[in-house]
Amino acid sequence: GKVLVYLSRFAPQHFKALEACGLVSSKLGPKKCFPPQTPSNCAVDDEGKILSGTAVNFHFTRKCNFECKFCFHAAHTSSILPREQRMSVLQQLYDEGAEKINFAGGEPFLPSYHDILGEMVQQAKQIGFSSVSVITNNSHVTAEWFAKYGRFLDILGISCDSLDAVTNFRHGRHPAGSRRALSSEVMVSRLRSSAQLCRDYGVMLKINTVVTSINYLEVMSDVINCLRPMRWKVFQVLPLEGENHGQHCGKKQNVLPLVVSEEQFEYFVRRNAVALWDPSIMKPENNRLMQASYLLVDEQGRFLDASLGKKSPTRSIAEVGVRQAFRELVSSSGGGFHRDEFLWGIL
């Protein structure tokens, strides 16, 4: 219901398309839901496109300047695909019907990636993706980047889990190797600066917050009200073996002490939603939704199945093509994803 309300208000073209197909009514009530997807009934539309209507998160790099303990795509390698293969992956995803693309990391806005990111954002928009977005820790977003590439970007997502310097330091959300936390004043200044860049270039702003055992009592609604994002996504911290806990992770990469219960997560959601100028902007996602509601592509161009508490990769789209890689995803032991939950996943 909340997704339909959002579509009717902020993406009327998508709502009208659903209405024209008979999937929703003008009263915002869903009619017949999409059937559960199986390897024999995966997302094939009338034109034979297997990714029709989907949103893809492309984690094109693992490299990052922060040390977040809960990171679910940690800096195990600094490698990325060559330019030609990156562009090929984008084209193949679009050709098979993907509608939205979100570039993530790692940290996409690292200075060495500014033009790499910009070229992908530009390419994605020019080949026809209806929504192009980037998620960032907001440490290296610049006016110069926006001046060059801002017109191709639809949504800027900023990760912000707390405005308290000590909390952020305990989370590991600080420059790698630093023993000092970023001050609250610096964080708020950066948030306001990026929000203004979004307004200047007609880019929608989204805030992502991870709820942990350290910040679940925090009230962030005041700053959210000041920033006025189009969406506030609130995530229950998600343990993923091999990414933020387990034998292959270092001492700094241990999410387990940060895990929260469903009740603690829901407490954060209720306490913050009540003070929002528009509660409908908040989109909470618990572990169940997060594990199987995103279509993920990694830095090697591989689909990732995160539905069983760890990431299981397919072969690379650049190597075997998007159709074969997708077959491997939906045939994996966890099934890859739940299509009815991720269809509008990055909104």
N, C-alpha and C positions, 0 to 999 in steps of 0.2 A: 504493500500500500504506500509506504513512504517513497519508494522508488518511483511509483506512478505519479505521486504528487510532485516529486522533483521534476520528472520529465515534462509534466504538463506546464510547469512554471518556467523552467530554465532550458528545456530542450523540446519545445513543442513539435518540432519536425519529427522527432523520434516517437513522441506520443501519438501523433497523427498517423504515422506509419503503422504502429501497433494497432490503432483503432481501425485503420483501413483493412488490416488483415483479420479483423474480428477477434483479436486477442484481449482487448480491453473495451470498455464502454465509455461514453462521455461522462459517466458518473464516477470514473476512476476505478470502477470495480473490475477485477480481472475476470475474464471468462475462462477459457480452457487453458490450463498451464502447459508448459512444455513438458513432454514426457521425459522420464529419466534417460540419460544417455548411456549407451553401451557401445562396445566396439562395433556391433552390427547396426547401431542406430545413432552414429555420431553425427555431428552438426553438418549435414549436407542439405543445401537448399535446392531450389528448383533448377539452378544453374550448375549444380554439382560442386559447389564450393564448400569445403569441409569446415571452414572457420567462420561461416556467415554470421555476422552480427556480434562477433566477439571482441573483447578488449585484451590486449597483450601487454604484459610487463616485460620489457627487454632490459635485463640487468647486464648492460654491455661491458661493465667493468666491476671488479671486486676492490680495486684500489680506493683507499679512503684516508683522510687526514684525521679522523676521529677514532676512538677506541670503544665504541658502544658495546657493552657486555651482552646486550640482547640482539645484536645484529644477526639477521637471518640470511645474509649473503656476505660473509666475512672476507677479509683481505687475505685469502690463502694464496693468491697469485696476482700478479700485476699484468698478466697477458690479456690482450683483446684481439678480436678478429681483424685481419687486414681490411682496409677500406672497401675494396671490391666485394668481399664476402659480407661485410656488414650491410652494404646497400642491397646485395642480393637477398639476404634474409628479409629485409624490409619489404622488398618487392614481392617476394614469394608469400609473405604473410598477407599483404594487401590483395594479391591476385586470388588468394583462397578465401577472401571475404572478410578478413579482420577489419573492423571499423575504427578501432581506437588503439593508440599505441602510447605507452608510458615508458619513458627512459629513466632507468634507475641504476643504482650501483650496489656497493661502493658509493662514491661521491661523483656524480656526473659533471659537476661544475669545477673540478680541480683545474687549475690554470692550464696544465698541459693538455686538458681535454676540451678546452673552450671551443676550438674550431671543429674538433671531432664531433662533439655534441651538437654544435650549431648546424653542421652539414647534415647530420641525421635528422634533426628537427625540420630543417628546410626540405630535405628530400621526402620525408614522410608526409608533410603537408602538400607538397607539390604533386605527389603521385596519387593523392586522394583520400588519405585518412581523415575521417570527419573530426576526430579529436586527437591532438598531439599534446602530451604533457610531460613534465619532468618533475621528479621528486628529489629534493636536495636538503642537506643539513644547513644551508643558507650561509655558509662561511665564505663562499667565493662567488656569489651572484653579483654581477657588475652591471653598471649602466652601459658600459661599452658593449657587452654581450647583447643586451637588449636592443641597443641601437642597431646592431648588425643582424640579429636573428629574431628579435621579439615579435615581428609581424607574422612569423610562422608558428608561434606558440599559442596554444589555446588555454592551457592550465599550468600554473606553477604550484607545485605542492611543496610545502616546507615542513620538515620534521621538527616538532617542538614538543617536548615531553614535560617540561617544567620551566618556570621562570626563576627558580631558586638555584643559585650558583652551586651550593653544596650538593643538592640533589643531582644536578647535571654531572658534577664531578664523580659522584658515587655511581652513576649510570655509565660513566666512561665517555660521556658526550663532551669531549674537550680535545684539543689538539694532541695528537699522538706524542707520547713521551713527556708531556707537560705535567708538572705537579701543581699547576694553578688552574682553578676553574675560570671559565668565562664569567664575567660579572653580569648581573641581571641587566644593568644599564646597557652593556654592549649588546646583549641578546635582543632587548626590546628595540634598540636603535636599528639593528639589522632587520628585524621583522618589519618595522615601519618603513624602512628604506625599500625593501623588496615589495611591500604592499603598494607603495607609491609607484614603483616601476610598473607593477601590474596595471594600475589605474592609467598610467601614462600611455601604455601600449595596448590597452584593451584586452589584457590577459586576465583570466579568472584566477583567483587565489584559493588554494586549498591548504588546510593545516592537518597534519598527521600527528597523533599523539599515542605513544605506547604507555599503557598503564601497568605499573609494577608495584611490588610491595613497598617501594620507597615513596612513590608519588600518588598512590590511590586516594589519599586524603586531601590532595591539593585541589583548590578551586582555580580554574584557569578561564572561567567564563568572562571575566572582566576584559582581559586582553583580547579574547576572541571577539567580543562585542566591539572593541575598538578597531580591530583589523577588518571585520566584516567579510570573512571568506564565504565563498559559495558553498563550501562543504567543510565539515570538521569530522575527519575519520578518527575514531577512537578504537585502538586495538588492545585486546588482552595480550600481554607479553607471551610470545610463542616459543617454547623450547624446540629446537631442531637439532637432532644429533648430528655431529660433524660440522655444524655451523656455529652454534653458540654454547654447546656443551659436548662432552665426550672426550675420548682419548686423543683425538687429533687437534683439539683446541688447547690453546695455552691457558695459563692461570688467569689472564685478564679476560678471557672469553668464557665466562661461566654464568649462564642465565639463571641457574636453578635457585639461588637465593632471592631472585627477583620475582619469582612466580607468584601470581595472585589467584585466589579462588574466584569462582563465578560470582559469589556474593560481594567480594571486595571490588571486582570489576564493575558490577552493576551499581554499587554504591557511588563510585566515581561518576558513572554515567548519569544517575539520577541527580546527584548533587550539582553537577555542572549544567545539566539540561534545563533545570528549573530557572536558572538566571540568564539564559540566552535570550537575545532579542528575538530570535527565531529558532525555536527548538528543532524544527525540521531540517536544519542544516547538519545536525549531528547524525553520524552513521556509525553506531557501535558494531564491532566485529569481535566475537569471542573466538576461542581456539578452533572450535568446530568449523566455523565459517572460513577462517583464515587458511586452514590446512588444505582445503580443496576448492576454494572459490576464486583462484587466480590462475590464469594461463601464463606460465613463466617461461622465459627464454633466457639462458645464461650467456656468459661472456664468450663461450665457444659456439653459440648458436644452437644449443640443445634445449629441447623442452625438458622441464623438471617436474617430476611427480613428488609433491611434498605432502601428500595426503596421509602418509603413515608415520609422520614424526621425523622424517629425514628426507633428504633430496635424492631421488633416483633419476639420473639423466638418460635421455634417449641419445641416439647418434645425432650429429650436428645436421641442422637443416642445410648448411652450406655443403655438406658431404653427400647426403642421401635425398635431399629435397624435403619440402615441408609435409607432403602427404605421407611419406614413409615414416618420418619422425613423429608425426601425429598418431599414426597407427600404433607405433611403439608406446606412446604415452597412454592412449586409452586401453591398451592391452596390458599395461603394467599391473603389478599386484594390487596397487591402491586405486587403480582406475583413473588416475591422473587428476580428476577434478569433478565437480558437480556442476554441470552446465547451467542448470536453472538458477544456481546461486552466483555464478560469476558473469552472467551475460552482460550486466552493466557494471562489472566489477570495479572499474577505476573511476567511476563518477564520484 
